[in-house]
Amino acid sequence: MEKYLELYLKTRKRLKAFQYAKWLIEWDQETIAPKDASAYRSEQVGVLTEEMYTISADPKYIEAIEYLHDHRTQLDMDLQAEIKKQYKELRIIKCVPKQEYIDYQILLSQSAQIWSEAKQKNDFEMFAPTLEKIIVFNRTINS
């Protein structure tokens, strides 16, 4: 149990650092970043997402989550809930090809700016194709 817990916590720390970096990019996009930086920002989101996917797809990490999930009653309540969520999210890693997941995260990154422009122009049709792609992806992974 200890070895799996240690591996999980160490990997979680790395993933949280990448998540924080992605959050900062999104925050920057929503606040002070110039519109023209959108393509570069999306590229960076792609790089971070690829690293996160690689870390999450490590067979040892997956094994740790599966083991901890099977033995979750031995964990404290907070960790039980976290492991349950991570176990559920493994289906994305197991079912979605890496490039497809990266492309989806880039799409999400771009969607905020597209939505903002569509809202400002009161033109929902401008955002509709992006929203449709987001819905299709989510239907795919939830079916």
C-alpha positions in Angstrom: 0.0 0.0 0.0 2.7 2.5 1.0 4.6 2.2 -2.3 1.4 2.8 -4.3 0.5 5.7 -2.1 3.9 7.2 -2.4 3.9 6.9 -6.2 0.5 8.4 -6.4 1.3 11.4 -4.2 4.6 12.1 -6.0 2.9 11.9 -9.4 -0.1 14.0 -8.2 2.3 16.7 -7.2 3.8 16.8 -10.7 0.4 16.8 -12.3 -0.8 19.6 -10.1 2.2 21.8 -11.1 1.2 21.3 -14.8 -2.4 22.0 -14.0 -1.4 25.2 -12.2 0.7 26.3 -15.2 -2.3 25.7 -17.5 -4.5 27.6 -15.2 -2.1 30.6 -15.3 -2.2 30.5 -19.1 -6.0 30.5 -19.0 -6.0 33.4 -16.5 -3.6 35.3 -18.6 -5.9 34.8 -21.6 -8.9 36.0 -19.7 -7.2 39.1 -18.3 -4.3 40.8 -20.0 -3.0 38.7 -22.8 -3.2 40.3 -26.3 -5.6 38.5 -28.7 -2.8 37.9 -31.1 -1.1 35.7 -28.5 -3.9 33.1 -28.8 -2.1 30.7 -31.2 1.1 30.8 -29.1 -0.9 30.2 -25.9 -2.7 27.3 -27.5 0.6 25.8 -28.4 1.8 26.0 -24.8 -1.4 24.4 -23.6 -0.7 21.6 -26.1 2.8 21.1 -24.7 1.6 21.0 -21.1 -1.3 18.7 -22.0 1.1 16.3 -23.7 3.3 16.1 -20.6 0.3 15.6 -18.4 -1.1 12.9 -20.6 2.3 11.1 -20.6 2.6 11.3 -16.8 -1.0 10.1 -16.4 -0.6 7.2 -18.9 2.4 5.8 -17.1 1.5 2.1 -16.4 3.0 2.4 -12.8 0.8 5.4 -12.1 -2.3 3.6 -13.5 -1.4 0.6 -11.4 -1.1 2.7 -8.3 -4.5 4.3 -8.8 -6.2 1.0 -9.5 -4.6 -0.6 -6.4 -5.5 2.4 -4.2 -9.1 2.3 -5.6 -9.4 -1.4 -4.8 -8.1 -0.7 -1.2 -9.6 2.7 -0.8 -11.4 1.8 2.5 -7.9 1.9 4.1 -7.5 5.5 3.2 -8.8 8.6 4.9 -12.1 10.0 3.5 -10.5 12.8 1.5 -8.1 10.5 -0.2 -10.8 8.0 -0.8 -12.8 10.6 -2.7 -9.8 11.8 -4.6 -8.8 8.2 -5.7 -12.4 7.5 -6.7 -12.3 10.6 -9.0 -8.9 9.7 -10.4 -10.0 6.1 -11.1 -13.0 7.4 -13.0 -10.8 9.7 -15.0 -8.6 6.8 -16.0 -11.1 6.0 -18.7 -10.0 9.1 -20.6 -6.4 7.9 -20.5 -7.4 4.4 -21.5 -9.9 5.3 -24.2 -8.8 8.6 -25.8 -5.8 8.6 -28.0 -3.1 11.0 -26.9 -3.3 13.4 -29.9 -7.0 13.5 -29.7 -6.9 14.5 -26.1 -4.2 17.2 -26.8 -6.3 18.6 -29.6 -9.4 18.7 -27.3 -7.5 20.7 -24.6 -6.2 23.1 -27.3 -9.8 23.5 -28.5 -10.9 24.3 -25.0 -8.1 26.8 -24.7 -9.2 28.5 -27.9 -12.9 28.3 -27.1 -12.7 31.0 -24.4 -11.5 33.6 -26.8 -14.0 32.5 -29.5 -16.8 32.7 -26.9 -15.7 36.1 -25.7 -15.7 37.5 -29.3 -19.1 35.9 -30.1 -20.6 37.3 -27.0 -19.2 40.7 -27.6 -20.6 40.6 -31.2 -23.9 39.0 -30.0 -23.2 36.3 -32.7 -23.8 32.8 -31.2 -23.2 31.2 -34.7 -19.6 32.3 -34.4 -19.2 30.0 -31.4 -21.5 27.1 -32.5 -18.9 25.0 -34.4 -16.6 25.1 -31.4 -19.3 24.2 -29.0 -20.4 21.3 -31.3 -16.8 19.9 -31.2 -16.7 20.1 -27.4 -20.1 18.3 -27.2 -19.0 15.6 -29.6 -15.9 14.9 -27.7 -17.7 14.8 -24.3 -20.4 12.5 -25.7 -17.6 10.2 -27.1 -15.8 9.8 -23.8 -19.1 9.4 -21.8 -20.6 6.7 -24.0 
